[in-house]
Amino acid sequence: MKNVLQIIGQLILFVVFYLVFLGGSLLDPLKLKWFITHPTPESTRYFVPDGLILMTLLYLIILAIEAAMKRIRTVGLWTSLAFVVALLLGLWSKIGFATHDRF
């Protein structure tokens, strides 16, 4: 039963990572933009790294809490896996990529 609760907790953590990545990229709280390319002469493509930065900070805070509770060996791997899967899914979904027209 304990393992089932840990798996459910890590699935919830995956959803939280993904939502932080999505929310940070859409809300743009840090107002950062990384220039990528000019797909057409009238537009510019940017990457908004705010969600990525916020998700990484959340991941580091959670790892610090797990280390303080001495559970880094048992749960740290699953937390890292949830982080990587949320990151890959977010990048695959093109979260954070924005195209702005010059009009």
PyMOL commands that set and color helices and strands:
alter all, ss='L'
color gray80, all
select helices_A, chain A and resi 2-27+50-68+72-92
alter helices_A, ss='H'
color red, helices_A
select strands_A, chain A and resi 34-40+43-47+97-101
alter strands_A, ss='S'
color yellow, strands_A
deselect
rebuild
show_as cartoon
